[in-house]
Structure formats: C-alpha cells, structure tokens
Amino acid sequence: MVVISACVVSMITFPMNIAEKLRNIMRGRLKAWGTTMARRKVWNREFADGRWDYIEHTPGDCIYYYIEKYCNNGSILDLGCGSGNTGNELDKKRYGDYLGVDISDIAVQKAIARSARSGRTDKNSYFASDVCAYVPHQRYDVILFRESIWYIPRRKLKAVLDRYRKFLKESGVFVVRMYDRHALADQVVLIKTNYDVIEEYLSNHSKDIVIVFR
Ligand SMILES: C[S@@+](CC[C@H](N)C(=O)[O-])C[C@H]1O[C@@H](n2cnc3c(N)ncnc32)[C@H](O)[C@@H]1O
C-alpha cells in the first residue's frame, strides 16, 4: 500500500516538476528574447505574485557604499530598479535626486508607494520603461545596474552602455552589481575590455561583484 501511494505521488509530482521547470525556462527565454511587451508581462506577473518580495529589504548591502561614495550628493539613475529597495535604503542625506527606471509598471508602482511612505517623494521619481529604449533627460553622477545587467541581451550590452555613457557627468560612473560573477563572466569581460575600471569589489564569502567604471 505504502509502495503504491509513493508511486502515485511520484507520478503526480514528476510531471508537475517538469511543467514548473518548463515554465521557468520559458520565462527565462521571454525575459531575454521577448518583445518589450512580453517581457513586461512576465515581470509584472512575477512582481504581482510576490516572487520578488525577498528583494524589497536589503539594508546593509555592499552596493550602498559604492553608490554613496561616487554620487557626490548628486544624481542617481537606477536602471532596472525593481520595487524600491535602492531608492529607499540609500542614506537620504547622501544623494540629491534619484530616478528609478523599470520595465515592470507593477514594480514601479510599488517603488512609488514605498518612497511616499518613507517621505522621499521630493528626491525619488520612477518611470516605467525598457532600459534598452529609455532616453534620460539629464546627466548623472551614478548610473546603476543592480542585478539588472543580466537582462540586457548580451549582443546589445555594449551599445546600451555606450548610449548611457553620454548621460554621465564628467566625473560620473557606472556602478554594476551582480550576485554571481561567474555566471556573468562574459559581461565582466566586456566591461573590462571596453571601459576604464575605477574600482572593483569581489566578495570573499559569496560570488558578489561590484564594478565601478566609465
Ligand atoms: C533581479 S531584479 C533587481 C531589482 C533591483 N535592482 C535589485 O537589485 O533589487 C531585476 C529588475 O530588472 C528589471 N528589468 C529587467 N529587464 C528590464 C529591462 N529591459 N528594462 C528595464 N527593467 C528591466 C526587472 O523588472 C526587475 O525589476
């Protein structure tokens, strides 16, 4: 009896696991290769169903030191900003203005609501757009890709960075954070080959990397 029930359970869960894996593969493919509309739909669904809730609270993350160090109390453009962690966890006294751009309008709505709750509407603004198409309206001290460079198709990355470079102030920098420097080794090589690296942080106890360049 026990053997039969174990078999029945595995017959049910096996196809469910496969279906879940296939769904994840499809989501990954859509995020990388889909149209802007298809990508927005996938990200919106994930932000709405709580899949990304865990990134909402990241105080003390290594990225804040680098953003605050290079922004000179000035302007920050956060590309792929998510639901508002960066704009609300940065030390409020250490920056002048912050604009977060994200493909997901659900994430952007959450970020706007969070900035209102934390009394930062005077400093923080948000805009829903695909970063591959977004055109800034001013120059920035820091242009940030925090766990978002992965989603820029590899073949477009240099063109995207070159285009945004025109919106850095003279002393401005890109700050890129990735939680897995091995999985993103191609992107790291592209950055190191084509740009001036000013500072690099490699964590000793995780695969985190932060690269500051222009
Ligand atoms: C892993 S989350 C990181 C969010 C946040 N930067 C953080 O570190 O917590 C990646 C974010 O990039 C956004 N994103 C992905 N592709 C994008 C694109 N083409 N344009 C704008 N945002 C994009 C997603 O909606 C998501 O909010």
The ligand as a MOL file (V3000), in Angstrom:
LIG
                    3D

  0  0  0     0  0            999 V3000
M  V30 BEGIN CTAB
M  V30 COUNTS 27 29 0 0 0
M  V30 BEGIN ATOM
M  V30 1 C 16.5810 40.9170 -10.2030 0
M  V30 2 S 15.5980 42.3420 -10.2940 0 CHG=1
M  V30 3 C 16.6500 43.5400 -9.4940 0
M  V30 4 C 15.8920 44.6870 -8.9150 0
M  V30 5 C 16.7360 45.6840 -8.1160 0
M  V30 6 N 17.6510 46.4020 -8.9690 0
M  V30 7 C 17.5060 44.9820 -7.0080 0
M  V30 8 O 18.7230 44.8050 -7.1480 0
M  V30 9 O 16.8990 44.5910 -6.0340 0 CHG=-1
M  V30 10 C 15.7850 42.8170 -11.9880 0
M  V30 11 C 14.9480 44.0150 -12.3480 0
M  V30 12 O 15.2580 44.4150 -13.6660 0
M  V30 13 C 14.0490 44.7810 -14.3100 0
M  V30 14 N 14.2570 44.6390 -15.7540 0
M  V30 15 C 14.5340 43.5070 -16.4420 0
M  V30 16 N 14.6870 43.7730 -17.7490 0
M  V30 17 C 14.4920 45.1100 -17.8830 0
M  V30 18 C 14.5090 45.9940 -18.9980 0
M  V30 19 N 14.7580 45.5680 -20.2260 0
M  V30 20 N 14.2740 47.3040 -18.7750 0
M  V30 21 C 14.0020 47.7610 -17.5190 0
M  V30 22 N 13.9800 46.9740 -16.4330 0
M  V30 23 C 14.2250 45.6610 -16.6160 0
M  V30 24 C 13.0030 43.8220 -13.7380 0
M  V30 25 O 11.6800 44.2870 -13.8840 0
M  V30 26 C 13.4590 43.7480 -12.2880 0
M  V30 27 O 12.8500 44.7500 -11.5170 0
M  V30 END ATOM
M  V30 BEGIN BOND
M  V30 1 1 1 2
M  V30 2 1 2 3
M  V30 3 1 2 10
M  V30 4 1 3 4
M  V30 5 1 4 5
M  V30 6 1 5 6
M  V30 7 1 5 7
M  V30 8 2 7 8
M  V30 9 1 7 9
M  V30 10 1 10 11
M  V30 11 1 11 12
M  V30 12 1 11 26
M  V30 13 1 12 13
M  V30 14 1 13 14
M  V30 15 1 13 24
M  V30 16 1 14 15
M  V30 17 1 14 23
M  V30 18 2 15 16
M  V30 19 1 16 17
M  V30 20 1 17 18
M  V30 21 2 17 23
M  V30 22 1 18 19
M  V30 23 2 18 20
M  V30 24 1 20 21
M  V30 25 2 21 22
M  V30 26 1 22 23
M  V30 27 1 24 25
M  V30 28 1 24 26
M  V30 29 1 26 27
M  V30 END BOND
M  V30 END CTAB
M  END
